[in-house]
Amino acid sequence: MRVIRNVAVLACTLTLVQVAAAQAAKPVVRVLGTGGTIGSAGGYWTGNATRVPIDQLLKISGIDSVATVETEQFLNVSSSAIGPTRWLELNHRITDLFQQRPDLRGIIVTHGTDTMEETAYFLDLTIGNERPVVVTGSMRPSDMAGADGAANLTSAVRVAVDPAGQGRGTMVMMDDRLFAARDVTKTNSTRVETFQAPERGALAIVDPEGVFYHRKSPGRSTAQFDVGTLTDLPRVDVIYSYAGADSVAIDAVVAAGARGLVIAGVGRGGSTASQGAALRRAQAKGVVVVTSTRTGSGRVPIGTGSAIGSGDLNPQKARVLLMLALSRTNDAAQIRKIFSDNQ
């Protein structure tokens, strides 16, 4: 009888050791919550939303079979409250985590969708590590029928632990598709398929069978811009061009201290005669002007003239790149090269 009991104890001990070993063998990811729709519930559509903590959002059936998931409530705000100061804070936190935690396979950031693409592109330009940063969110609050947050989070974890995700910088995971942070933009105010990359398409499709990449990893492991010592970024404003637009907005932001301007131009980057005159006045004062297009896709030639074209970066992405470029130099020729190198 004692022998049987000892065998049972030994079997139980072996099982616990095996379970512990299996848990230890699982890859580890850290999820930084910043708020947004994915972290909202209650009267979301009536302006009376409640905040859902990130650890509650990660109570997803089956996700622990993919990875050991750690959570951190970094912020809990709407995406409209996240801008350059918060970008720098987020960069510093992610950089510290990668330095302090060599065991982390990747980092996931939950984020509101309205400015998600800007935060993601900033991180892509400033995080120097081969391990991926995956930004995700949702178009529907967590307690709404058909909520997409749990699926997006699960897919983001799959991307973060996939060896093929190494060296790809920061990516955006939404609606079963993975996008390069540089390429992606929000194209619809409410639909779950809102995120698209008009000129370049998705990087991969993500489903329960795996992550299926369309392109090879570029093998990136260094940041293009070092922002470790920065506490703020140069002011850059986006000016919209439209029929009959005058010079008031341009003159006002230059007077407010803008060091750079991005023009969301008509067609291939056009603007009115009045705006053109104001831009020349701004350039005479040392303000760097980058021209993009308001059309939603297409290129504006980088060119060789007084203004710099954004290539196929949309106005909000061009602003992010120009802010970082101005943190390094005010020389238009060098900034033109930076834009050329990011095509």
N, C-alpha and C positions, 0 to 999 in steps of 0.2 A: 504493500500500500504506500509505504514511504517512497519507494522507487518511482511509483506512478506519480506521486505528488511532486517529487523532485524534477521529473521529466516535464511535468506541466509547467512548473515554475521556470525551468530553463527555456521552454518553448515560448512562454510569455515574455521572458527577458529578451530572447532573440528577436521576437516580433517588435518590441519597443525599440531595440537597437536599430532594426531595419527601418522602422518608421522614422526614427531620428536621422538616420543616414540619408534616407530619401528626401527628408525636408532640407537637410544641409546641402544636398546636391542640387536642389532647385536654384535656378538663377534668382537674383534679388534685384528688384527695381524699387525706386522711390517715386511716389506720386506727390507732387506739390500742388495743392489746391489753391486757386486764386479767386474762386467765385464764378459768376456768370450764370447763364441759364441752367447749365448742368447741375449747379449747386443750389437751385431754387425749387420751391414747392409752394403750395397754398394758392393765394390769389395772384398768380403771376401775371395774368393778362389784365387784371384790374389795378395793378400798381400796389398790391398788398402782399407781395411775395415774402415767404420766409426763407431763411438760409439753411441749407443742409450741409452739415460738416463733411469734410472729405472722407473721414473714416466710415461714415455711414454710406456714402456713395459706393465705396469699394466692397460692400457686402453683396457680392455678385456670385451667384451659384457657378461653381466650376472654375473661377478665376485662380483659385489657389492651386489648381493642377498645372497651371501655366508657369507660375512664378511665386516666389515669396514677395508679397507686396507690402511695402512700408508706406505710411501716409504722413503728410505734414501740411497743416493748414497755414500756408505762407501768407495768403491774403483771403479775404472773403468779400469781394466787391464786384460791381458790374464792370464790363470791359471798358466802358466809357471813362472809368476812373483810373485806367492803367495807361500811362504815358511814359515819357523819357525817364523821369525819376524812378518809377517802378521798374522800368526795363533794366536800369543799372542795378537796382537792388536784386532783381531776379538773376541777372547775370552773375553777380557776386556770390549769391547763394549756390547756384548750380556749379560754378567754378570751385567753390569751397568743397562741395559734396564730392565732386569728381576727384579732388586732391586728397580728401580725407578718407574716401571709401573706395578703394580699389576693387572691392567685391561687388560694387554696383554694376549691373549689366547695362543699365540705361536709366534715364530720368524722364518722367512723364509730367507735363504741366497741364492742368485743366484750366480752361480760360473761356470767358465769354466770346461769342463768335463775331461781334461787331468789329473789334479791333484785333482779332486773333492773328490775322495775317501779318500785321505790323510788328507785333511782339515776336512772332515766330521768325520773321526775317531779321530783326535785330539780333536775336539769339544766334541765328545761323551765321551772322557776320562776326560775332564776338565770342562765341564759345569755342575754345580750342581743345578738343578731345575727340578721339575716334569713336567713343561711345555715343550712341544717339540720344538726342533730346526729341521727344515726341509730344507735340501740343495737340490737345483734343478738347472737345466740349460737346454741346448738344444744341439742337434747335428747339427742343421741347423740354419743359421742366420735368423734374424727376418723378412727379406723381401724375403726370398727364398720360392718358391712353396713347400708346404708341411711342412712349418716351424712348429716345435714341441714345441716352447717355451711357447706359450699361453696356450696350453693344460697342460703342465707340471706345470706352475704357478697356474692355476686354481685347479689342483689336489693337489698341495702343500697347498693351502689355505684350501681346504676341510680337509686335514689331520690335519693342525694346529688347526682347530676349533673343530675337532671331540673329544668328551670326552674320547673315547677309545685310543686316542693318548697320553694321559697323562702317565708319568712314563716310557717312552720308550727311553729316551735319544735323541741323534741325529740320524736322518734318512735321506735317500736319495730317492727322488721322481723323477722317470724317466719312461716315456713310459707306463703309467697306472699302474706301479708297484712301491710299496714302499719297501725299503730295510733297514735293520739295517746297520748303518755306519760301524760296525765291519766286516760285512760279504760281502759287495758289492765290485765289482771290474769292471773296464772297460775292455771289452773283444774284441772289434772291433774298428777299427780306424774311421769308418764313419757311421755305421748303427744306427738307432734310438733305436734299442733294445740292444745296446751294454752293458748296465749295467746288471750284473748277480751276483748271489751269488752261486758259483758252489757247495759248500758243504751243504748249509743250505736253499737255496731258498728265495723267497720274503716273507716279513712280511705280505703284504696285496695287494689286488687288489683295485684300486681306479677308480670309474666311477661316472657318474652323480647321480646314486642312492645312493651312499655312499662309505664308506671305509670298506672293508671286510677283517678283520684280520684273519690270520691263527694261531696265537699264542696269549696267554694271555699276558698282560703287566706285566713286572717284578716289576713295582711300584718303579722305581728308582727316587730318589730325591736328591742325593748327588754326588759330583764329586769324581772320584777316585784319581785325582791329583789336587792339589791346585797350580795354576800358577799365582795367583794374584800379587805376588811380583817379578816375573821373568821378565827380560828384554831380555833374550836370552836362548837358549837351547844348551845342549852339542852337539858337532859335532859327528854325526854317519854317516858312509858311507856304501853304498851297493856295494858289489863286486860280479860280475858275474863270475860264473864258466863255463868253456867250455873246449873242448878237447885241450890239450896242453897249458892251461893257466899257466903262470909263477907267480913269486912273486912280480913283479914290482909294480902293482897297490896297493897291500896290504902294501908293505913297504912305498910307497909314501904317502898314506893317513895317516898312523901312524906317519910318519915324519911331516905331516901337522897338527897334533894335534888331530886326531880322538880319542875319548874316547870309541867308540864302533864301531863294524863292524857287518853288516848283510851279510851273504853269500847267494846269490841266487844260491844254489847248484844244481847239476844235480841229477835227480831221487829223492831219498829220502834224499837229502841234501849233496851229495858227492862233493868232490873237488879233484884237482890234488895233487900229492905228493909235488910239488913245493909250491902250495898254502898252503898245510897243514903245511909245515915247517915255512912259513911266519906267519901263524896264531899262531903257538906256540911261535914265537918270539914276536908277538904282545901281547899275553897273559902274557908273562913274564914281559912286561912293564906295565901291569895293564889294558890293553885294553880288554873290554868285547866283546866276540864273540857270536853271535846268528846265527844259521844256519836255512835257509828256503829252499824252492825249486823254481826253475824257471819254473816248469811244468804248473803252472796255477791253480792247485788244488791238494788236498791231504795233508797229515800230515807229519811233521818231528817230531819224538818223542822229548819231552822236555828233557828227559833223566836225567842222574846223572853224566855224565862225565865232562870234562873240558869245552866243548862247550855247549851252551843252544839251544835246538831246539825250533822252533817257533810254534809248533803245526800246526794248519791249517791257521795261518796268513801268507799272502803272503809277499814277501820281503819288499815292501813299507809300509805295515801296521806294520810289525815287527820293521822297523826303527822308526816309530812314537812311538811305545810303548817303545822301548829301549831308545830313547831320553828322554822320560818322566821318565822312571825308573832311568836313570842316573842323572836326576835332583834331585833325592831323595837319591840315594845310589850308591856306586861303588862295593858293595859286590855281588859277583856272585850268592851266595846262595839266597840272598834276591831277586835278579833280576829273578832268575829261578822261585821263588814262584810267582812273579808278572806275569810272562808269564803263569804259571800254572793256576793262578786265572782268567786269561782272555781267557780261552778255552770254 
